[in-house]
Amino acid sequence: MRVVILNQKNRSLFTHLVMWHAFMFLVVGVCFAFAGILIFGTYARQVPVKPDFGNMKSSVSTSTSIAAADGTLLAEIAGQRREWTPFEEIPPLVRNAFISIEDARFFSHGALDLIGLARATWTNLRSGSIRQGGSTITQQVAKYFLGEERTFDRKFREVIWALRLERSMGKEQILELYLNLIFLGKNAYGVKAAARNYFDKNLDQLTLAEAALLAGMAQAPSRYSPTVNPGLALFRREQVLQAMHRNGFISTTELDLAQAAPVELAQRKDPFNARTPYFTETVRQLLLQRVGADAFARGGYRVETTVRPFVQIMARKNVEELTRWQDHRQGWRGAEARLKSEAERAEFLGKAAAYYKDIPLVGDRDYLALVTQVTREKATVVVGPHPAGTILLDDMNWAYPAHPTEGVTDKTIASVTEALAAGDVVWVRPKPGAPGRYRLEQIPRVQSALHVMDHRSGYVVAMIGGTDFDLTKFNRTVQACRQPGSTYKPFYYSLALAEGWTFDRPLTDIPYAIVDPATGQKWRITNFNYGETMSPELQEKVANYKVTLEHALVWSRNTPSVTIFQAMGARKVAAWVRRFGFTTPVIPDKGLALGSSCTRMDELNAAFAVFARNGRGIKPVMIRRIRDAAGNILEDATTPSDPLLTTGERIDRMIGLLGHRDRQVIPARAAYQTSILLRKVVTDGHNETVRDVGFPAAGKTGTASDTMDTWFAGYTSRWATLTWLGDEKYERPLGDRDAAFVTTSPLWGRFMYDVARFAPQREIPWADERHRDLGKPIATDPARGVKHDYLPPKEKPPALGE
């Protein structure tokens, strides 16, 4: 059969070869296209299909902030320090600085800058690894969520997600993400955190030069850090300024001024230790318990607390004053070191000069000094690079040798040489108003604590857990368990009142002995420790044989108090006391009458608040609200009366608390009667320093065995406040002649004078906390109040339990 080819064309061999190769290239191209689609699809499945702006913001790891009641920052904790800032709140100056140096054509190109990408690709192919960027701002946002791994695999996924970001978000949203995600050194993520870290400024306060300095660190935060490499940081700032000028963001005049501006960095202080360290650390632990370790590590929470900075500052000041006063009364424990050779002294002075060179001398801080010369009347001391000063005898006459175990107090020395010698290294404090004068100091060994709670809401407004958080982070208000002494008496007195006992019920006040059934030991009950100079027979003659229940509590008489305790029964008292919210063990033995069972300070303060609240219980609240990174409220413990709530929030809380009633833990009548007695403890008892603050107060002192613990627990019509001073290690009595009316009662009065005398107060007690407005208001006159000084006792105080 013959085949005829129609339209036959004559082609040369060359033409056939070209067509064959073209066909093969087409086949290969199709194969590569299919392979590319397959690879793209594989990687595309590993990348979120449609990135969501809101979810991306909430998934970012941020710092957790803890704020005081007035919004003051107390601490930033957890992973990354970041403060999210919406796009419209980021000044154009800052936005333009980063765009100019990082991606000048950001608003004109898509997800990829093809020119920059081509340049980077050629460089990377020649090196065989990822050596150069070329990434756009969009790609850098994608990189944050995909990781910093420098591989082609990660780079491909980055491109895919960048394309999706551009399709699903606007340029402004992408730039907002970038400026809040970028790491700029010093644990700062985002421009707002960096502005605070480096300059202690808000974004709208930054100068052009400062904005350019921050933008310069975007490429390499460590390399261009002004704190690590100030020279390179200046060089990089110059590049940013030139780029801004080249892109038309700044004028030539602005460029010249910014180039000439010096770099002035701020030393941003950590607010944690500076403000409320014990309170803040306790809040941190509470947050960890409530959200869990994983969520806590991610951070992003905003914790709104109850503490009031002004009240906290006054609490800290007064606690320090008491502990130093008491520590001086106990005597001088010696120099920190004694340098004998001139070489040792010269070395110390050199190190001190370097350490204190940028630290000014202020009157509320201690400094290590070297004693260079001593005479009978004064000592010459040197503090670092500062001129030599003097310590006069009057500023250190308390420095007699301290006894390690005996309660000797209030002795003085007649010569400086009795305490100091040349070469001693000692703590000194500048004397206010006397340049060149110092007072001798030492780190107090006694400890003190203070706890303040608004008994209307439960808000803890101040907390001092110890004298120095840097030395010991043990929070005595919530972690220590100490013997409360006579502050325990009102609890079983209230039981007696609930059982029908009256104020005028007669009780014997004759010292007597009982046998403790638990130990079999004979226990003699007395009121005053007259020592060995007075026989038991003579003690009985001077004692009042009959007293009333009211007199017994007001004057804290031990003998009739133990009689009441025995009449109620130890187990019944223990069960009654637990109603007040104590979680520590209550041991139902005879010693419980005088406060032998230890208690936590915050629980003791809340227990006294029960009397102020006419028998209704309340738990201390330290966290008002917890918000997540998106601003959602996770926990809300605010009360409708909270002055910081908006009208809408207050209505929401009123609705949320409908039907809620505080638990009545003891009968209202018994609480009201006990409150009357506690008011009389202040007005009629040995509490002059509390009585004279100028407004109504009620409370009770307590002194534990051997004066190892002294207390005052009391309340006004607003706050329940507890003060404590003690020897933490039970090594040395506070003082043989000391009791609570010498130490913690003055602390309570002085503190309340500072923080509460200007606030409206009401008489104590009032008929019903729920109708407190029916109570009698007191026109408080601050001029009437008296703030007593700390004074040593003039006579021997009451013994165990007062």
C-alpha positions in Angstrom: 0.0 0.0 0.0 1.3 3.3 -0.9 1.3 6.2 1.7 1.0 9.7 0.4 2.1 12.6 2.7 0.0 15.7 2.1 1.4 19.2 2.7 4.8 17.8 2.9 7.5 20.3 4.0 11.1 20.1 3.5 13.0 20.6 6.8 16.6 20.5 7.4 18.3 18.4 10.0 19.0 21.5 12.1 15.3 22.4 12.2 14.4 18.9 13.3 16.9 19.1 16.1 15.6 22.4 17.3 12.1 21.2 17.4 13.0 18.0 19.2 14.9 20.0 21.9 12.0 22.4 22.2 9.6 19.5 22.8 11.9 18.0 25.4 12.2 21.4 27.2 8.4 21.6 27.2 8.2 18.1 28.7 10.8 18.9 31.3 9.1 22.2 32.0 5.8 20.5 32.5 7.4 18.0 34.8 9.1 20.8 36.8 5.7 22.6 37.0 4.0 19.5 38.3 6.9 18.9 40.8 6.7 22.6 41.8 2.9 22.3 42.4 3.5 19.1 44.4 6.2 20.7 46.5 4.2 23.9 47.0 1.2 21.9 48.0 3.2 19.8 50.5 4.7 22.9 52.1 1.4 24.8 51.9 -0.2 22.1 54.1 2.4 22.9 56.8 1.5 26.6 56.8 -1.7 28.1 58.2 -4.2 28.4 55.4 -5.6 31.8 56.4 -3.6 33.7 59.0 -5.8 35.5 61.4 -4.6 38.9 62.8 -6.3 38.6 66.1 -5.1 35.0 66.7 -1.6 35.9 65.8 -1.6 38.7 68.3 -2.9 36.5 71.1 -0.5 33.7 70.3 2.6 35.9 70.8 4.6 35.3 73.9 4.6 38.5 76.0 5.6 39.5 79.5 3.1 39.3 82.3 2.6 42.6 84.1 1.6 43.0 87.7 0.1 46.4 88.5 -0.9 48.2 91.8 -4.5 49.4 92.4 -3.7 52.7 90.8 -2.1 51.1 87.8 1.5 51.6 88.9 3.7 48.9 87.4 5.0 46.5 90.1 6.7 43.9 88.0 7.2 42.4 84.6 7.6 38.6 84.7 7.8 35.6 82.4 9.5 35.2 79.1 9.6 38.2 76.8 9.2 41.9 77.8 6.7 43.2 75.4 4.0 45.9 75.4 1.6 45.6 72.5 1.0 48.8 70.7 -1.7 49.3 68.0 -0.6 50.7 64.7 -2.3 54.1 65.2 -0.4 54.6 68.5 3.0 54.0 66.9 4.3 57.5 65.8 5.1 57.9 62.1 8.7 58.8 63.1 9.2 55.3 64.5 7.4 53.6 61.6 9.4 55.5 59.0 12.7 54.7 60.7 12.2 51.0 60.5 10.7 51.0 57.0 13.7 53.1 55.6 16.4 50.7 56.8 14.5 47.4 56.7 12.2 47.6 53.7 12.0 50.9 51.9 9.5 49.7 49.3 7.3 48.0 51.8 4.1 49.8 50.8 4.7 49.4 47.0 5.7 45.7 46.6 3.9 42.5 47.5 5.0 39.8 49.9 8.3 39.5 48.1 10.8 42.1 46.9 12.0 40.3 43.7 15.0 42.5 43.2 16.2 42.0 46.8 15.3 38.3 46.6 17.3 37.8 43.4 20.3 39.3 44.9 20.1 37.2 48.1 19.4 34.0 46.1 22.5 34.5 44.0 24.6 35.1 47.1 23.2 32.0 48.9 23.6 29.7 45.9 27.2 30.6 45.6 27.9 29.9 49.2 25.7 26.8 49.4 23.9 28.0 52.5 21.7 30.9 53.7 24.1 33.8 54.1 22.1 36.8 53.1 18.6 38.0 53.8 16.7 40.1 51.3 13.6 39.4 53.3 10.7 41.9 53.3 9.0 43.0 56.5 6.2 40.6 55.7 8.7 37.7 55.5 10.2 38.8 58.8 6.8 38.5 60.4 6.4 35.0 58.9 9.9 34.2 60.2 8.8 35.0 63.8 6.2 32.3 63.8 8.2 29.7 61.7 11.5 30.0 63.7 15.0 31.2 63.0 16.3 28.1 61.4 18.5 29.1 58.4 17.6 26.4 55.8 16.1 26.4 52.4 13.2 24.3 53.7 12.2 27.0 56.3 12.8 29.8 53.7 10.4 28.2 51.3 7.7 27.9 54.0 8.4 31.5 54.9 7.7 32.6 51.3 4.4 30.7 51.3 3.2 32.2 54.5 4.3 35.7 53.5 2.1 35.4 50.4 -0.8 34.4 52.5 -0.2 37.2 55.0 -0.3 39.7 52.2 -3.6 38.3 50.9 -5.3 38.1 54.2 -4.1 41.3 55.9 -3.5 44.9 55.1 -0.1 46.5 55.1 -0.8 48.4 58.3 -1.7 45.2 60.2 1.5 43.5 59.0 3.6 46.5 60.0 1.9 46.5 63.4 2.8 42.9 63.9 6.4 43.5 62.8 6.9 46.5 65.2 5.5 44.5 68.1 7.3 41.3 67.4 10.8 42.4 66.6 13.6 41.7 69.1 15.7 44.7 70.0 17.9 43.5 72.8 17.8 43.7 76.6 14.9 41.2 76.6 12.8 43.8 74.8 10.4 42.6 72.1 8.7 45.4 70.2 9.3 49.1 69.9 7.4 50.1 73.0 9.3 47.8 75.3 12.6 48.9 73.7 11.8 52.6 74.2 11.2 51.9 77.8 14.3 49.7 78.2 16.8 52.0 76.6 15.3 55.5 77.2 12.6 55.0 79.8 10.2 56.8 77.5 6.9 56.3 75.8 7.0 56.0 72.0 5.5 59.5 71.5 8.4 60.9 73.5 11.2 59.5 71.3 13.4 61.9 69.4 14.4 61.3 65.8 17.9 60.2 66.9 16.4 57.8 69.4 14.0 56.3 66.9 16.8 55.8 64.4 19.0 54.1 67.1 16.2 51.6 67.8 15.6 50.9 64.1 19.4 50.3 63.6 19.3 47.4 66.1 16.6 45.5 64.0 19.2 43.7 61.9 21.5 42.7 64.7 20.4 43.7 68.3 23.6 42.5 70.0 26.0 43.9 67.3 24.4 47.3 67.2 23.5 47.6 70.9 24.3 51.0 72.4 25.2 49.4 75.7 27.5 46.7 74.2 29.0 48.4 71.1 28.3 52.2 71.3 30.5 52.9 68.3 28.8 50.5 66.0 25.4 51.7 67.3 26.3 55.3 66.3 27.5 54.0 62.9 24.2 52.1 62.4 22.1 55.1 63.5 23.9 57.2 60.8 22.9 54.6 58.2 19.2 54.8 59.3 19.2 58.6 59.3 20.7 58.7 55.8 18.1 56.2 54.6 15.3 58.2 56.1 16.6 61.3 54.3 17.1 59.5 51.1 13.4 58.3 51.2 12.1 61.7 51.9 11.0 61.1 55.5 13.2 63.8 57.1 14.7 67.1 55.9 18.4 68.0 55.7 18.0 70.1 58.8 16.5 67.3 60.8 19.2 65.0 59.5 22.0 67.3 60.7 20.4 67.8 64.2 19.8 64.1 64.7 23.4 63.2 63.6 24.8 65.7 66.2 22.6 64.4 69.0 24.4 62.4 71.7 23.3 58.9 72.8 21.7 59.3 76.3 20.5 56.0 77.7 18.4 55.7 80.8 19.1 53.3 83.7 15.6 51.9 84.1 15.1 50.5 87.6 13.5 47.2 88.2 10.3 48.1 90.0 10.1 44.7 91.7 12.4 45.4 94.6 11.8 49.1 94.6 8.1 49.1 95.5 6.3 46.0 96.9 8.7 43.0 96.7 7.0 40.7 99.2 3.5 41.5 97.9 4.5 41.1 94.3 6.3 37.8 94.8 3.2 36.4 96.6 1.0 37.5 93.7 3.4 35.9 91.3 3.1 32.6 93.2 -0.7 32.9 93.3 -0.8 33.5 89.5 1.3 30.4 88.9 -1.0 28.3 91.0 -4.1 29.6 89.2 -3.1 29.5 85.5 -0.6 26.6 85.6 3.1 26.4 84.7 2.7 26.2 80.9 0.4 29.2 80.7 2.5 31.1 83.1 5.6 30.5 81.0 3.8 31.8 77.9 2.9 34.9 79.8 0.7 37.7 78.4 -1.3 38.2 81.6 -2.1 41.5 83.2 -2.7 41.2 86.9 -4.5 44.0 88.7 -3.8 43.9 92.4 -5.1 45.6 95.5 -2.0 47.2 96.9 -1.8 50.9 97.2 1.7 52.3 96.6 1.4 55.3 99.0 0.2 53.0 101.9 2.9 50.5 101.0 5.6 53.2 101.1 4.5 54.4 104.5 4.4 50.8 105.8 7.9 50.2 104.6 9.2 53.4 106.2 7.6 52.7 109.5 8.7 49.1 109.7 12.3 50.1 109.0 12.2 52.8 111.7 11.0 50.3 114.3 13.5 47.6 113.4 16.5 50.0 113.4 15.3 51.5 116.7 14.9 48.1 118.3 18.2 46.8 116.8 20.1 49.8 118.3 18.6 49.1 121.7 20.1 45.6 121.6 23.6 46.9 121.0 26.5 46.7 118.6 27.4 43.4 117.0 30.7 44.6 115.7 32.3 45.8 112.4 31.8 43.9 109.1 35.5 43.5 108.8 38.7 44.7 110.5 41.5 45.5 108.0 44.9 45.6 109.8 47.4 46.4 107.0 47.6 49.5 104.9 47.5 47.3 101.8 44.2 45.9 102.8 42.8 49.3 103.5 44.0 50.7 100.2 42.5 47.8 98.3 39.1 48.3 100.0 39.1 52.0 99.3 39.9 51.4 95.7 37.0 48.9 95.3 34.6 51.1 97.2 35.5 54.1 95.1 34.8 52.2 91.9 31.5 50.8 93.3 30.2 54.1 94.7 31.5 56.4 91.9 28.1 57.0 90.4 26.1 56.6 93.5 25.1 59.8 95.4 24.9 59.8 99.2 21.3 60.0 100.4 19.9 59.9 103.8 17.8 56.8 103.6 20.5 54.4 102.5 23.4 52.6 104.2 27.0 52.6 102.8 30.1 50.7 103.6 32.8 52.9 105.0 36.3 52.5 106.3 37.2 53.9 109.7 40.5 55.8 109.3 40.8 57.6 112.7 39.2 57.3 116.1 39.1 59.6 119.1 37.0 59.6 122.2 34.5 62.0 120.7 34.3 61.0 117.0 35.4 58.6 114.3 36.6 59.6 110.8 35.2 57.5 108.0 35.6 57.4 104.2 32.8 56.2 101.8 34.2 55.4 98.4 35.2 58.4 96.4 33.4 60.9 98.6 35.2 63.2 101.1 35.9 61.9 104.6 33.2 62.4 107.1 32.7 62.0 110.9 30.6 59.9 113.3 30.1 61.8 116.5 29.6 60.0 119.8 25.9 61.2 119.9 25.3 59.4 116.6 26.6 56.0 117.9 26.3 56.0 121.7 23.9 53.0 121.4 26.9 50.8 120.3 27.6 49.0 123.5 28.5 45.3 123.0 25.3 43.3 122.2 24.6 40.1 124.1 23.8 37.1 121.8 21.2 35.5 124.0 20.1 37.8 126.8 17.5 40.5 126.5 19.7 43.4 127.6 18.7 46.7 126.1 19.2 50.5 126.2 22.8 50.6 127.3 25.2 53.3 126.0 28.9 53.9 125.6 30.9 56.9 126.8 33.6 56.8 124.2 33.8 56.0 120.4 36.8 53.9 121.1 34.6 51.4 123.0 33.1 50.3 119.6 35.3 51.4 116.8 39.0 51.2 115.8 41.0 52.4 112.7 40.6 49.8 109.9 37.1 48.8 110.8 34.7 48.4 107.9 31.2 49.5 109.0 27.8 50.6 107.7 27.0 54.3 107.9 24.1 56.5 106.9 24.4 60.2 106.0 22.8 62.4 108.6 20.1 64.6 107.0 20.8 68.3 107.2 24.4 67.8 108.3 26.9 67.5 105.4 29.9 65.3 106.2 28.1 63.7 109.2 27.2 60.1 109.4 25.4 57.8 111.8 26.7 54.4 112.7 24.4 51.6 111.4 24.2 47.8 111.2 22.0 45.4 109.4 19.1 44.7 111.8 18.8 41.2 113.1 15.3 41.6 114.4 12.5 41.1 111.9 9.2 43.0 111.6 6.1 42.6 109.4 2.9 44.5 108.7 -0.3 43.5 107.0 -3.1 45.9 106.0 -6.5 44.8 104.7 -9.7 46.8 103.9 -12.1 44.8 105.9 -15.1 46.0 103.8 -13.8 44.4 100.6 -10.9 42.1 101.7 -8.4 44.0 99.6 -4.9 43.8 100.9 -3.7 47.4 100.6 -0.1 46.9 102.1 2.1 44.1 103.0 5.6 44.1 104.5 6.9 40.6 104.9 10.3 41.4 106.4 12.9 44.1 106.9 14.9 43.5 103.7 13.7 41.4 100.7 17.3 41.3 99.3 18.5 39.5 102.4 15.6 37.2 102.9 12.6 36.5 100.6 10.7 34.7 103.3 7.4 36.4 103.6 6.5 36.4 107.3 2.9 37.7 106.7 1.9 34.5 104.8 4.6 32.0 105.5 5.6 32.4 109.1 3.7 30.8 112.0 4.3 32.6 115.3 2.9 32.6 118.8 0.3 35.4 119.0 0.3 35.9 122.8 -2.6 37.9 124.1 -3.9 38.8 120.7 -5.6 35.3 121.0 -7.7 36.4 124.0 -10.5 38.2 122.2 -11.5 35.0 120.4 -12.4 33.0 123.4 -13.8 36.1 125.1 -16.2 36.4 122.2 -17.2 32.7 122.9 -17.9 33.6 126.5 -20.0 36.6 125.3 -21.9 34.3 122.9 -22.5 31.9 125.8 -24.2 34.7 127.7 -21.4 36.1 129.9 -21.6 39.8 130.6 -19.1 42.6 130.8 -19.5 43.0 134.5 -19.2 39.3 135.4 -16.8 39.1 138.3 -13.6 37.0 138.0 -10.8 36.2 140.4 -7.5 37.8 139.8 -5.5 35.9 142.4 -2.4 34.1 140.9 -2.9 30.3 141.1 -1.3 27.1 139.8 -2.9 24.4 137.6 -1.6 21.1 136.3 -1.5 20.7 132.6 -3.1 17.3 131.8 -1.1 16.9 128.6 2.3 17.2 130.3 1.6 16.8 134.0 3.6 19.9 134.7 2.5 22.5 137.3 1.8 25.9 135.7 1.5 29.0 137.7 -0.7 31.8 136.3 0.5 35.3 137.0 -0.2 38.8 135.6 3.1 40.6 136.0 6.7 39.4 136.0 8.0 41.0 139.2 11.1 38.9 139.1 12.8 37.3 142.1 12.5 40.5 144.2 8.9 39.8 145.2 7.6 36.6 146.7 4.4 34.9 145.4 2.7 35.9 148.7 3.4 39.5 148.2 2.3 39.3 144.5 -1.1 38.1 145.7 -1.3 41.1 148.1 -0.8 43.6 145.3 -3.0 41.9 142.8 -6.7 42.8 142.5 -8.7 40.0 143.9 -11.8 40.6 141.9 -12.1 42.1 138.4 -14.8 42.2 135.7 -14.6 40.5 132.4 -14.3 43.9 130.7 -11.4 44.9 133.0 -9.7 41.6 132.4 -9.6 42.0 128.6 -8.9 45.8 128.6 -5.9 45.3 130.9 -5.0 41.9 129.5 -5.1 40.1 132.9 -3.8 36.6 132.5 -5.3 35.0 135.6 -9.0 35.8 134.9 -8.4 35.1 131.1 -7.3 31.6 131.9 -10.4 31.2 134.1 -12.6 32.1 131.2 -10.7 29.7 128.9 -11.1 26.9 131.4 -14.8 27.6 131.8 -15.3 27.4 128.0 -13.2 24.3 127.6 -10.1 23.9 125.4 -11.7 21.8 122.7 -14.7 24.1 122.4 -12.4 27.1 122.2 -10.3 25.4 119.5 -13.5 24.7 117.4 -14.7 28.2 117.9 -11.4 29.7 116.9 -11.3 27.7 113.6 -14.5 29.5 112.6 -12.4 32.7 112.1 -10.5 31.1 109.2 -7.3 29.9 110.8 -5.7 27.1 108.8 -2.7 26.5 111.1 -3.0 23.8 113.8 -5.0 24.9 116.9 -3.7 22.8 119.8 -6.5 22.5 122.5 -4.3 22.7 125.6 -4.0 25.1 128.5 -1.3 27.1 126.6 -3.9 28.1 124.0 -5.4 30.6 126.6 -2.2 32.7 126.2 -1.6 32.2 122.5 0.7 29.2 122.4 -0.6 27.8 119.1 1.2 29.6 116.3 -0.8 31.5 113.7 -0.2 33.1 110.3 -0.2 36.9 110.3 -2.6 37.4 107.4 -5.0 35.0 109.0 -4.8 36.7 112.4 -5.5 40.0 110.7 -8.5 38.6 108.8 -9.8 37.1 112.1 -9.8 40.5 113.8 -11.7 41.8 110.8 -14.5 39.4 111.8 -15.1 41.6 114.8 -15.1 44.7 112.7 -17.7 43.0 110.3 -20.1 42.0 113.1 -19.2 38.4 112.9 -19.1 37.9 109.1 -16.0 36.2 107.7 -13.8 37.5 105.0 -10.7 36.3 103.1 -7.8 38.6 102.1 -7.8 39.4 98.4 -4.6 40.3 96.7 -5.6 40.0 93.0 -8.5 42.1 91.8 -8.6 40.9 88.2 -6.5 38.7 85.8 -6.7 39.5 82.1 -5.2 37.4 79.3 -3.2 38.8 76.3 -6.4 39.6 74.5 -7.8 41.6 77.4 -10.4 39.0 78.4 -11.1 38.8 82.2 -10.1 35.4 83.5 -10.7 36.1 87.1 -12.6 38.9 88.8 -12.6 39.5 92.6 -13.6 43.1 92.5 -16.4 44.4 94.7 -19.2 46.8 93.4 -17.8 49.5 95.8 -14.3 49.3 94.1 -13.6 53.0 93.3 -11.6 52.0 90.2 -14.4 50.3 88.4 -16.3 52.0 85.6 -20.0 52.4 85.9 -20.6 49.5 83.5 -18.1 47.3 85.4 -19.8 48.1 88.7 -23.2 47.2 87.4 -21.8 43.9 86.1 -20.3 43.1 89.5 -23.6 43.9 91.2 -25.4 41.6 88.9 -22.7 38.9 89.3 -22.9 39.0 93.1 -26.7 39.0 93.3 -27.7 36.5 96.1 -24.2 36.3 97.5 -23.9 36.9 101.3 -20.8 36.7 103.4 -20.8 33.8 105.8 -21.8 34.6 109.4 -19.0 32.8 111.3 -19.9 33.9 114.8 -23.1 35.6 116.1 -23.3 39.3 115.3 -24.1 40.2 118.9 -21.0 38.5 120.2 -18.8 40.2 117.6 -20.4 43.6 118.4 -19.8 43.2 122.1 -16.2 42.1 121.5 -15.7 45.1 119.3 -16.8 47.3 122.2 -14.2 45.7 124.4 -11.5 46.1 121.8 -12.4 49.7 121.5 -12.0 50.1 125.3 -8.6 48.4 125.1 -7.4 51.4 123.1 -9.4 54.1 125.0 -8.8 52.8 128.5 -5.8 50.4 128.3 -2.1 50.8 128.0 -2.2 51.9 124.3 -1.5 55.6 124.5 0.4 55.6 121.1 -2.7 54.2 119.4 -5.2 56.2 121.4 -3.6 59.5 120.4 -3.6 59.0 116.6 -6.7 61.2 116.5 -9.4 58.8 115.2 -11.3 55.8 116.6 -9.4 52.5 116.6 -9.9 49.1 118.3 -7.4 46.3 118.8 -5.3 44.1 121.1 -1.6 43.8 122.0 0.2 40.5 122.4 3.5 39.5 123.8 4.7 35.9 123.5 6.9 34.0 125.8 10.3 35.6 126.6 9.3 38.6 124.3 10.3 36.6 121.2 7.2 38.0 119.5 5.2 41.2 120.0 2.0 42.1 118.2 -0.7 44.7 117.7 -3.8 43.6 115.8 -6.5 46.3 115.4 -8.9 48.0 113.0 -10.5 51.3 112.2 -13.8 51.7 110.4 -11.9 51.0 107.1 -8.8 48.9 107.6 -7.7 46.0 109.7 -4.0 46.3 110.4 -1.6 43.9 112.1 2.0 44.7 113.1 4.6 42.2 114.4 8.2 42.4 115.7 10.2 39.4 116.8 13.4 37.4 117.0 13.0 35.1 114.0 15.4 32.5 115.3 14.2 32.5 118.9 17.8 33.2 120.0 17.5 36.4 121.9 14.5 38.1 123.6 13.6 41.5 122.2 14.2 43.0 125.6 13.8 41.9 129.2 11.6 44.9 129.9 9.9 45.0 126.5 6.3 44.2 125.5 4.0 45.0 122.6 3.1 48.5 124.0 6.8 49.4 123.6 7.2 48.1 120.0 4.3 47.1 117.8 1.7 49.3 119.4 3.7 52.4 118.6 4.4 51.0 115.1 0.7 50.6 114.6 -0.1 54.1 115.8 2.7 55.8 113.8 1.8 54.0 110.6 -1.9 54.7 110.9 -1.2 58.3 111.7 0.7 58.6 108.4 -1.9 56.9 106.1 -5.3 57.2 107.7 -5.6 60.5 109.6 -6.9 62.4 106.5 -9.6 59.7 105.6 -13.1 59.9 107.0 -13.6 57.6 110.0 -16.5 56.3 112.0 -16.9 55.4 115.6 -16.4 51.8 116.6 -18.4 49.7 116.8 -21.3 50.2 114.3 -24.6 48.4 114.3 -24.2 46.5 111.0 -21.5 46.5 108.3 -24.2 46.2 105.7 -25.7 49.5 106.9 -22.5 51.2 107.9 -23.9 54.6 106.9 -26.0 54.4 110.0 -22.9 54.5 112.1 -21.8 57.7 113.7 -19.3 59.6 111.5 -16.3 61.2 113.1 -15.1 64.6 111.9 -11.4 63.7 111.9 -9.1 66.6 112.5 -5.5 65.7 111.5 -4.2 68.5 113.7 -5.6 66.6 116.8 -3.6 63.5 116.2 -0.2 62.8 117.8 2.6 60.6 116.3 4.5 59.3 119.3 8.2 58.6 119.2 9.6 55.2 120.1 10.5 55.2 123.8 12.0 52.6 126.0 9.8 51.3 128.8 9.9 53.1 132.2 8.8 50.1 134.2 8.7 46.3 133.9 5.8 45.3 131.6 3.5 42.3 131.8 4.9 38.9 131.4 3.7 36.0 129.2 0.6 37.1 127.4 0.6 40.4 129.2 
